């Protein structure tokens, strides 16, 4: 049942004060809520009717059964609460995406003292995912997040819920993780590349790589480096996996520039630059990025593409 808007806003403010954002949370009695389920209320009703019937008919067996049911309910309160108590939750990795699509955040669960079974985790308005944390080992869970606008998208309030072991009670907690996912600008096609190449101010994209690059040396391979620049001969000779470094003439470098898109709004500029980052990356062309307050040196490869997209997503507040 959804609360009326004024009560819902008041409830949200109260939760924000009681459960501030943090990168690591351990659930305790101040964070855990517990309440009977519908099945639990029916169970209590049956126990109450048995108690009344036992008194009415002076039947000790019926009274004993009602007391047994009540005892089981009290024990279930303790075990249901203990299933959440001591559960640790912290930030994991993140999977960025384009604005209007979906990203994902990793949530890592770890036990402080005991196993935690049959847990359900979900953002508000989304289907839950079940996970158990056993054997003193961490468990990770990826939860999708809708990227409604460009920039940093903070993790919604996470709900952790369990009805273990008997389903008579529902225990839950809200966790506000200091976690975010980057939403890159939505690419917008634009016929002219907003780049210059040093002395060459043509706005047309070159169709191939320059052939006069100067070899500068080798460096250790980093994930995301172009496979075309790996020193395969050296690798075959047992010299390790290294990447070739080249220095290109100043006139051959491509700089994607913010100021080449004058007269446009910020979001449109970012979307066009995003499109050309993807285009130049696909064509295996080294490119740099110049934004107000930030310059990314020319390079190529997956890591460079991610850095460029992240810079566009974070504009104007860079890390």
C-alpha positions as YAML, in Angstrom:
chain: A
units: angstrom
residues:
- id: 1
  name: UNK
  ca: [0.00, 0.00, 0.00]
- id: 2
  name: UNK
  ca: [1.47, 3.33, -1.04]
- id: 3
  name: UNK
  ca: [1.29, 6.17, 1.48]
- id: 4
  name: UNK
  ca: [-0.19, 9.56, 0.55]
- id: 5
  name: UNK
  ca: [2.37, 11.95, -0.89]
- id: 6
  name: UNK
  ca: [2.87, 14.12, 2.26]
- id: 7
  name: UNK
  ca: [3.31, 11.04, 4.49]
- id: 8
  name: UNK
  ca: [5.56, 9.37, 1.91]
- id: 9
  name: UNK
  ca: [7.84, 12.45, 1.77]
- id: 10
  name: UNK
  ca: [7.96, 12.59, 5.58]
- id: 11
  name: UNK
  ca: [8.80, 8.88, 5.70]
- id: 12
  name: UNK
  ca: [11.57, 9.29, 3.12]
- id: 13
  name: UNK
  ca: [13.15, 12.18, 5.07]
- id: 14
  name: UNK
  ca: [13.02, 10.13, 8.25]
- id: 15
  name: UNK
  ca: [14.74, 7.21, 6.54]
- id: 16
  name: UNK
  ca: [17.43, 9.51, 5.11]
- id: 17
  name: UNK
  ca: [18.22, 10.83, 8.58]
- id: 18
  name: UNK
  ca: [18.20, 7.41, 10.21]
- id: 19
  name: UNK
  ca: [20.03, 5.58, 7.41]
- id: 20
  name: UNK
  ca: [22.62, 7.96, 5.89]
- id: 21
  name: UNK
  ca: [24.59, 6.98, 2.80]
- id: 22
  name: UNK
  ca: [27.71, 4.91, 3.36]
- id: 23
  name: UNK
  ca: [30.02, 2.74, 1.29]
- id: 24
  name: UNK
  ca: [29.88, -0.06, 3.87]
- id: 25
  name: UNK
  ca: [27.02, -1.02, 6.18]
- id: 26
  name: UNK
  ca: [26.57, -3.77, 8.78]
- id: 27
  name: UNK
  ca: [22.95, -4.42, 9.73]
- id: 28
  name: UNK
  ca: [22.13, -4.25, 13.44]
- id: 29
  name: UNK
  ca: [19.10, -3.72, 15.67]
- id: 30
  name: UNK
  ca: [18.94, -0.01, 14.76]
- id: 31
  name: UNK
  ca: [18.56, -0.81, 11.08]
- id: 32
  name: UNK
  ca: [16.34, -3.90, 11.08]
- id: 33
  name: UNK
  ca: [12.54, -3.88, 11.01]
- id: 34
  name: UNK
  ca: [10.38, -6.95, 11.65]
- id: 35
  name: UNK
  ca: [6.65, -7.58, 11.29]
- id: 36
  name: UNK
  ca: [4.37, -10.63, 10.87]
- id: 37
  name: UNK
  ca: [3.43, -11.67, 7.36]
- id: 38
  name: UNK
  ca: [-0.15, -12.41, 6.31]
- id: 39
  name: UNK
  ca: [0.56, -16.06, 6.96]
- id: 40
  name: UNK
  ca: [1.93, -15.08, 10.39]
- id: 41
  name: UNK
  ca: [-1.26, -13.25, 11.31]
- id: 42
  name: UNK
  ca: [-3.31, -16.26, 10.22]
- id: 43
  name: UNK
  ca: [-1.03, -18.46, 12.36]
- id: 44
  name: UNK
  ca: [-1.63, -16.22, 15.41]
- id: 45
  name: UNK
  ca: [-5.38, -16.28, 14.74]
- id: 46
  name: UNK
  ca: [-5.40, -20.08, 14.75]
- id: 47
  name: UNK
  ca: [-3.36, -20.18, 17.97]
- id: 48
  name: UNK
  ca: [-5.75, -17.70, 19.59]
- id: 49
  name: UNK
  ca: [-8.82, -19.68, 18.53]
- id: 50
  name: UNK
  ca: [-7.26, -22.87, 19.91]
- id: 51
  name: UNK
  ca: [-6.57, -21.09, 23.19]
- id: 52
  name: UNK
  ca: [-10.15, -19.87, 23.43]
- id: 53
  name: UNK
  ca: [-11.46, -23.32, 22.52]
- id: 54
  name: UNK
  ca: [-9.22, -24.96, 25.09]
- id: 55
  name: UNK
  ca: [-10.51, -22.67, 27.83]
- id: 56
  name: UNK
  ca: [-14.11, -23.08, 26.72]
- id: 57
  name: UNK
  ca: [-13.98, -26.89, 26.68]
- id: 58
  name: UNK
  ca: [-11.40, -27.17, 29.49]
- id: 59
  name: UNK
  ca: [-9.21, -29.30, 27.23]
- id: 60
  name: UNK
  ca: [-5.58, -29.33, 28.30]
- id: 61
  name: UNK
  ca: [-4.34, -30.85, 25.02]
- id: 62
  name: UNK
  ca: [-5.82, -27.99, 23.01]
- id: 63
  name: UNK
  ca: [-4.31, -25.47, 25.44]
- id: 64
  name: UNK
  ca: [-0.94, -27.18, 25.18]
- id: 65
  name: UNK
  ca: [-1.13, -27.02, 21.37]
- id: 66
  name: UNK
  ca: [-1.94, -23.30, 21.46]
- id: 67
  name: UNK
  ca: [1.00, -22.66, 23.81]
- id: 68
  name: UNK
  ca: [3.27, -24.68, 21.53]
- id: 69
  name: UNK
  ca: [2.22, -22.61, 18.51]
- id: 70
  name: UNK
  ca: [2.80, -19.39, 20.44]
- id: 71
  name: UNK
  ca: [6.25, -20.60, 21.53]
- id: 72
  name: UNK
  ca: [7.19, -21.45, 17.95]
- id: 73
  name: UNK
  ca: [6.14, -17.96, 16.90]
- id: 74
  name: UNK
  ca: [8.35, -16.35, 19.56]
- id: 75
  name: UNK
  ca: [11.31, -18.52, 18.55]
- id: 76
  name: UNK
  ca: [10.68, -17.62, 14.88]
- id: 77
  name: UNK
  ca: [10.97, -13.91, 15.80]
- id: 78
  name: UNK
  ca: [14.50, -14.47, 17.10]
- id: 79
  name: UNK
  ca: [15.66, -16.62, 14.17]
- id: 80
  name: UNK
  ca: [14.12, -14.34, 11.53]
- id: 81
  name: UNK
  ca: [15.85, -11.34, 13.08]
- id: 82
  name: UNK
  ca: [19.19, -13.18, 13.38]
- id: 83
  name: UNK
  ca: [19.10, -14.00, 9.68]
- id: 84
  name: UNK
  ca: [19.65, -10.31, 8.88]
- id: 85
  name: UNK
  ca: [21.59, -9.23, 11.96]
- id: 86
  name: UNK
  ca: [25.31, -8.98, 11.27]
- id: 87
  name: UNK
  ca: [24.96, -8.98, 7.49]
- id: 88
  name: UNK
  ca: [27.49, -6.67, 5.87]
- id: 89
  name: UNK
  ca: [26.88, -4.83, 2.60]
- id: 90
  name: UNK
  ca: [29.39, -2.73, 0.68]
- id: 91
  name: UNK
  ca: [29.98, -1.15, -2.69]
- id: 92
  name: UNK
  ca: [31.24, -3.25, -5.56]
- id: 93
  name: UNK
  ca: [31.98, -2.39, -9.17]
- id: 94
  name: UNK
  ca: [29.74, -0.49, -11.56]
- id: 95
  name: UNK
  ca: [28.75, -0.91, -15.20]
- id: 96
  name: UNK
  ca: [28.18, 2.40, -16.98]
- id: 97
  name: UNK
  ca: [25.84, 2.90, -19.91]
- id: 98
  name: UNK
  ca: [24.31, 5.50, -22.16]
- id: 99
  name: UNK
  ca: [21.65, 7.88, -20.94]
- id: 100
  name: UNK
  ca: [18.19, 6.43, -21.49]
- id: 101
  name: UNK
  ca: [19.46, 2.85, -21.25]
- id: 102
  name: UNK
  ca: [20.44, 0.77, -18.23]
- id: 103
  name: UNK
  ca: [23.58, 0.40, -16.13]
- id: 104
  name: UNK
  ca: [24.35, -1.93, -13.26]
- id: 105
  name: UNK
  ca: [25.80, -1.72, -9.77]
- id: 106
  name: UNK
  ca: [27.49, -4.53, -7.92]
- id: 107
  name: UNK
  ca: [26.53, -5.08, -4.28]
- id: 108
  name: UNK
  ca: [28.83, -7.26, -2.18]
- id: 109
  name: UNK
  ca: [27.44, -9.08, 0.86]
- id: 110
  name: UNK
  ca: [29.64, -10.51, 3.59]
- id: 111
  name: UNK
  ca: [28.88, -12.25, 6.91]
- id: 112
  name: UNK
  ca: [30.11, -10.84, 10.21]
- id: 113
  name: UNK
  ca: [29.32, -13.86, 12.41]
- id: 114
  name: UNK
  ca: [26.93, -16.35, 10.80]
- id: 115
  name: UNK
  ca: [25.36, -17.52, 7.56]
- id: 116
  name: UNK
  ca: [22.49, -15.53, 6.04]
- id: 117
  name: UNK
  ca: [20.03, -17.54, 3.99]
- id: 118
  name: UNK
  ca: [17.28, -16.74, 1.47]
- id: 119
  name: UNK
  ca: [17.82, -12.99, 1.25]
- id: 120
  name: UNK
  ca: [15.99, -10.84, -1.26]
- id: 121
  name: UNK
  ca: [17.58, -7.62, -2.53]
- id: 122
  name: UNK
  ca: [16.00, -5.06, -4.83]
- id: 123
  name: UNK
  ca: [15.62, -1.39, -5.63]
- id: 124
  name: UNK
  ca: [12.20, 0.14, -5.14]
- id: 125
  name: UNK
  ca: [9.89, -0.73, -8.04]
- id: 126
  name: UNK
  ca: [12.07, -3.56, -9.33]
- id: 127
  name: UNK
  ca: [11.89, -7.33, -9.04]
- id: 128
  name: UNK
  ca: [14.02, -8.82, -6.29]
- id: 129
  name: UNK
  ca: [16.96, -11.21, -6.59]
- id: 130
  name: UNK
  ca: [17.61, -13.97, -4.09]
- id: 131
  name: UNK
  ca: [21.03, -14.68, -2.60]
- id: 132
  name: UNK
  ca: [22.50, -16.54, 0.36]
- id: 133
  name: UNK
  ca: [25.77, -15.77, 2.16]
- id: 134
  name: UNK
  ca: [27.30, -18.95, 3.54]
- id: 135
  name: UNK
  ca: [30.63, -20.40, 4.56]
- id: 136
  name: UNK
  ca: [32.06, -17.06, 5.70]
- id: 137
  name: UNK
  ca: [32.59, -16.01, 2.08]
- id: 138
  name: UNK
  ca: [31.47, -12.90, 0.23]
- id: 139
  name: UNK
  ca: [28.67, -13.01, -2.31]
- id: 140
  name: UNK
  ca: [28.13, -10.43, -5.03]
- id: 141
  name: UNK
  ca: [24.98, -9.41, -6.80]
- id: 142
  name: UNK
  ca: [24.51, -7.17, -9.84]
- id: 143
  name: UNK
  ca: [21.41, -4.98, -9.83]
- id: 144
  name: UNK
  ca: [20.28, -3.06, -12.90]
- id: 145
  name: UNK
  ca: [19.70, 0.67, -12.59]
- id: 146
  name: UNK
  ca: [17.83, 2.92, -14.99]
- id: 147
  name: UNK
  ca: [19.96, 5.78, -16.39]
- id: 148
  name: UNK
  ca: [17.36, 8.49, -16.83]
- id: 149
  name: UNK
  ca: [19.80, 11.36, -17.35]
- id: 150
  name: UNK
  ca: [23.46, 11.99, -18.09]
- id: 151
  name: UNK
  ca: [25.88, 12.16, -15.19]
- id: 152
  name: UNK
  ca: [26.36, 10.36, -11.91]
- id: 153
  name: UNK
  ca: [23.32, 8.29, -11.01]
- id: 154
  name: UNK
  ca: [23.31, 7.56, -7.29]
- id: 155
  name: UNK
  ca: [22.22, 4.12, -6.15]
- id: 156
  name: UNK
  ca: [18.57, 4.08, -5.06]
- id: 157
  name: UNK
  ca: [17.77, 2.94, -1.55]
- id: 158
  name: UNK
  ca: [18.34, -0.80, -1.42]
- id: 159
  name: UNK
  ca: [15.84, -3.03, 0.36]
- id: 160
  name: UNK
  ca: [17.10, -6.24, 1.97]
- id: 161
  name: UNK
  ca: [14.35, -8.63, 3.02]
- id: 162
  name: UNK
  ca: [14.02, -12.14, 4.43]
- id: 163
  name: UNK
  ca: [11.23, -14.45, 5.64]
- id: 164
  name: UNK
  ca: [13.54, -17.25, 6.72]
- id: 165
  name: UNK
  ca: [13.01, -19.74, 8.34]
- id: 166
  name: UNK
  ca: [9.23, -20.27, 8.64]
- id: 167
  name: UNK
  ca: [7.71, -17.39, 6.67]
- id: 168
  name: UNK
  ca: [5.74, -16.25, 9.73]
- id: 169
  name: UNK
  ca: [7.58, -12.94, 9.93]
- id: 170
  name: UNK
  ca: [9.14, -10.58, 7.44]
- id: 171
  name: UNK
  ca: [12.33, -8.80, 8.43]
- id: 172
  name: UNK
  ca: [13.79, -6.07, 6.27]
- id: 173
  name: UNK
  ca: [16.21, -3.18, 6.21]
- id: 174
  name: UNK
  ca: [16.95, -0.24, 3.92]
- id: 175
  name: UNK
  ca: [20.53, 0.44, 2.87]
- id: 176
  name: UNK
  ca: [21.64, 3.70, 1.26]
- id: 177
  name: UNK
  ca: [24.95, 2.92, -0.40]
- id: 178
  name: UNK
  ca: [27.31, 5.72, -1.39]
- id: 179
  name: UNK
  ca: [27.55, 4.14, -4.83]
- id: 180
  name: UNK
  ca: [26.93, 5.53, -8.29]
- id: 181
  name: UNK
  ca: [26.82, 4.60, -11.94]
- id: 182
  name: UNK
  ca: [27.88, 6.87, -14.80]
- id: 183
  name: UNK
  ca: [25.40, 7.64, -17.55]
- id: 184
  name: UNK
  ca: [27.21, 8.62, -20.74]
- id: 185
  name: UNK
  ca: [25.60, 11.08, -23.16]
- id: 186
  name: UNK
  ca: [23.32, 9.60, -25.77]
- id: 187
  name: UNK
  ca: [25.31, 9.61, -29.05]
- id: 188
  name: UNK
  ca: [24.00, 12.04, -31.66]
- id: 189
  name: UNK
  ca: [25.18, 11.67, -35.25]
- id: 190
  name: UNK
  ca: [26.80, 14.75, -36.75]
- id: 191
  name: UNK
  ca: [28.25, 14.91, -40.28]
- id: 192
  name: UNK
  ca: [31.30, 17.04, -39.43]
- id: 193
  name: UNK
  ca: [33.87, 15.88, -36.92]
- id: 194
  name: UNK
  ca: [34.44, 18.56, -34.23]
- id: 195
  name: UNK
  ca: [38.18, 17.97, -34.27]
- id: 196
  name: UNK
  ca: [41.34, 19.63, -35.45]
- id: 197
  name: UNK
  ca: [44.70, 18.08, -36.15]
- id: 198
  name: UNK
  ca: [47.27, 20.59, -35.06]
- id: 199
  name: UNK
  ca: [48.21, 22.59, -38.13]
- id: 200
  name: UNK
  ca: [45.47, 20.91, -40.16]
- id: 201
  name: UNK
  ca: [42.13, 22.50, -39.27]
- id: 202
  name: UNK
  ca: [40.01, 20.40, -41.57]
- id: 203
  name: UNK
  ca: [36.79, 19.22, -39.97]
- id: 204
  name: UNK
  ca: [36.59, 16.09, -42.08]
- id: 205
  name: UNK
  ca: [37.59, 12.75, -40.56]
- id: 206
  name: UNK
  ca: [40.71, 11.13, -42.03]
- id: 207
  name: UNK
  ca: [40.04, 7.82, -43.72]
- id: 208
  name: UNK
  ca: [43.16, 6.00, -42.56]
- id: 209
  name: UNK
  ca: [46.11, 5.98, -40.20]
- id: 210
  name: UNK
  ca: [49.10, 8.19, -40.90]
- id: 211
  name: UNK
  ca: [52.07, 6.21, -42.12]
- id: 212
  name: UNK
  ca: [54.91, 8.32, -40.65]
- id: 213
  name: UNK
  ca: [54.50, 7.57, -36.93]
- id: 214
  name: UNK
  ca: [57.83, 7.38, -35.10]
- id: 215
  name: UNK
  ca: [58.50, 4.37, -32.86]
- id: 216
  name: UNK
  ca: [59.39, 5.50, -29.34]
- id: 217
  name: UNK
  ca: [59.75, 2.28, -27.36]
- id: 218
  name: UNK
  ca: [57.79, -0.29, -25.37]
- id: 219
  name: UNK
  ca: [55.80, -0.25, -22.18]
- id: 220
  name: UNK
  ca: [54.07, -2.98, -20.22]
- id: 221
  name: UNK
  ca: [50.71, -4.00, -21.65]
- id: 222
  name: UNK
  ca: [47.61, -2.58, -19.95]
- id: 223
  name: UNK
  ca: [44.12, -4.06, -20.41]
- id: 224
  name: UNK
  ca: [42.35, -2.14, -23.16]
- id: 225
  name: UNK
  ca: [45.44, -1.40, -25.28]
- id: 226
  name: UNK
  ca: [44.90, -1.92, -28.99]
- id: 227
  name: UNK
  ca: [45.90, -5.41, -30.14]
- id: 228
  name: UNK
  ca: [47.50, -3.84, -33.23]
- id: 229
  name: UNK
  ca: [50.12, -2.14, -31.03]
- id: 230
  name: UNK
  ca: [51.20, -5.19, -29.06]
- id: 231
  name: UNK
  ca: [54.79, -6.38, -29.62]
- id: 232
  name: UNK
  ca: [53.86, -9.90, -30.68]
- id: 233
  name: UNK
  ca: [57.39, -10.78, -31.81]
- id: 234
  name: UNK
  ca: [58.80, -9.89, -28.43]
- id: 235
  name: UNK
  ca: [56.05, -11.86, -26.74]
- id: 236
  name: UNK
  ca: [56.87, -14.92, -28.85]
- id: 237
  name: UNK
  ca: [60.53, -14.53, -27.86]
- id: 238
  name: UNK
  ca: [59.59, -14.64, -24.16]
- id: 239
  name: UNK
  ca: [60.08, -10.92, -23.46]
- id: 240
  name: UNK
  ca: [56.65, -10.48, -21.91]
- id: 241
  name: UNK
  ca: [53.55, -8.73, -23.20]
- id: 242
  name: UNK
  ca: [54.37, -5.14, -24.14]
- id: 243
  name: UNK
  ca: [52.74, -2.36, -26.11]
- id: 244
  name: UNK
  ca: [54.51, -0.34, -28.78]
- id: 245
  name: UNK
  ca: [54.63, 3.41, -28.27]
- id: 246
  name: UNK
  ca: [54.54, 5.77, -31.25]
- id: 247
  name: UNK
  ca: [54.87, 9.53, -31.47]
- id: 248
  name: UNK
  ca: [52.71, 11.05, -34.15]
- id: 249
  name: UNK
  ca: [53.40, 14.38, -35.85]
- id: 250
  name: UNK
  ca: [51.46, 17.25, -34.30]
- id: 251
  name: UNK
  ca: [49.52, 17.76, -37.49]
- id: 252
  name: UNK
  ca: [48.37, 14.13, -37.46]
- id: 253
  name: UNK
  ca: [46.73, 14.17, -34.02]
- id: 254
  name: UNK
  ca: [42.99, 14.51, -33.73]
- id: 255
  name: UNK
  ca: [41.63, 16.66, -30.93]
- id: 256
  name: UNK
  ca: [37.90, 16.54, -30.34]
- id: 257
  name: UNK
  ca: [37.16, 20.04, -29.15]
- id: 258
  name: UNK
  ca: [34.23, 21.49, -27.25]
- id: 259
  name: UNK
  ca: [34.70, 24.91, -28.83]
- id: 260
  name: UNK
  ca: [34.21, 23.47, -32.35]
- id: 261
  name: UNK
  ca: [30.47, 23.20, -31.57]
- id: 262
  name: UNK
  ca: [29.65, 26.81, -30.84]
- id: 263
  name: UNK
  ca: [26.03, 27.89, -30.68]
- id: 264
  name: UNK
  ca: [24.78, 24.55, -29.30]
- id: 265
  name: UNK
  ca: [23.54, 23.58, -25.89]
- id: 266
  name: UNK
  ca: [25.79, 21.67, -23.51]
- id: 267
  name: UNK
  ca: [23.91, 18.38, -23.79]
- id: 268
  name: UNK
  ca: [23.91, 18.49, -27.59]
- id: 269
  name: UNK
  ca: [27.64, 19.18, -27.65]
- id: 270
  name: UNK
  ca: [28.29, 16.26, -25.33]
- id: 271
  name: UNK
  ca: [26.12, 13.93, -27.41]
- id: 272
  name: UNK
  ca: [27.97, 14.86, -30.63]
- id: 273
  name: UNK
  ca: [31.37, 14.45, -28.99]
- id: 274
  name: UNK
  ca: [30.22, 11.07, -27.66]
- id: 275
  name: UNK
  ca: [29.28, 9.98, -31.18]
- id: 276
  name: UNK
  ca: [32.69, 10.93, -32.55]
- id: 277
  name: UNK
  ca: [34.53, 9.26, -29.67]
- id: 278
  name: UNK
  ca: [32.82, 6.01, -30.64]
- id: 279
  name: UNK
  ca: [33.41, 6.59, -34.35]
- id: 280
  name: UNK
  ca: [37.14, 7.33, -34.04]
- id: 281
  name: UNK
  ca: [37.58, 4.43, -31.64]
- id: 282
  name: UNK
  ca: [35.93, 2.09, -34.16]
- id: 283
  name: UNK
  ca: [38.24, 3.38, -36.89]
- id: 284
  name: UNK
  ca: [41.32, 2.77, -34.69]
- id: 285
  name: UNK
  ca: [42.36, 6.44, -34.87]
- id: 286
  name: UNK
  ca: [44.19, 8.11, -31.96]
- id: 287
  name: UNK
  ca: [42.22, 11.07, -30.64]
- id: 288
  name: UNK
  ca: [42.27, 13.50, -27.75]
- id: 289
  name: UNK
  ca: [39.44, 15.34, -26.02]
- id: 290
  name: UNK
  ca: [39.36, 18.98, -24.97]
- id: 291
  name: UNK
  ca: [36.58, 20.12, -22.64]
- id: 292
  name: UNK
  ca: [36.39, 23.27, -20.53]
- id: 293
  name: UNK
  ca: [38.58, 22.48, -17.52]
- id: 294
  name: UNK
  ca: [39.79, 19.09, -18.79]
- id: 295
  name: UNK
  ca: [42.12, 17.79, -21.49]
- id: 296
  name: UNK
  ca: [42.59, 14.11, -22.35]
- id: 297
  name: UNK
  ca: [45.75, 13.40, -24.34]
- id: 298
  name: UNK
  ca: [45.44, 11.53, -27.66]
- id: 299
  name: UNK
  ca: [45.45, 7.77, -27.40]
- id: 300
  name: UNK
  ca: [43.39, 4.79, -28.47]
- id: 301
  name: UNK
  ca: [42.00, 1.54, -27.07]
- id: 302
  name: UNK
  ca: [39.23, 0.50, -24.70]
- id: 303
  name: UNK
  ca: [40.67, 2.23, -21.64]
- id: 304
  name: UNK
  ca: [41.04, 5.52, -23.50]
- id: 305
  name: UNK
  ca: [37.46, 5.25, -24.83]
- id: 306
  name: UNK
  ca: [36.12, 4.64, -21.32]
- id: 307
  name: UNK
  ca: [38.06, 7.61, -19.98]
- id: 308
  name: UNK
  ca: [36.69, 9.86, -22.71]
- id: 309
  name: UNK
  ca: [33.10, 8.69, -22.16]
- id: 310
  name: UNK
  ca: [33.46, 9.08, -18.39]
- id: 311
  name: UNK
  ca: [34.77, 12.62, -18.87]
- id: 312
  name: UNK
  ca: [31.73, 13.46, -21.01]
- id: 313
  name: UNK
  ca: [29.43, 11.93, -18.41]
- id: 314
  name: UNK
  ca: [30.98, 13.87, -15.52]
- id: 315
  name: UNK
  ca: [31.06, 17.26, -17.25]
- id: 316
  name: UNK
  ca: [31.32, 19.87, -15.74]
- id: 317
  name: UNK
  ca: [32.35, 18.20, -12.45]
- id: 318
  name: UNK
  ca: [35.38, 16.07, -13.21]
- id: 319
  name: UNK
  ca: [36.98, 13.62, -10.77]
...
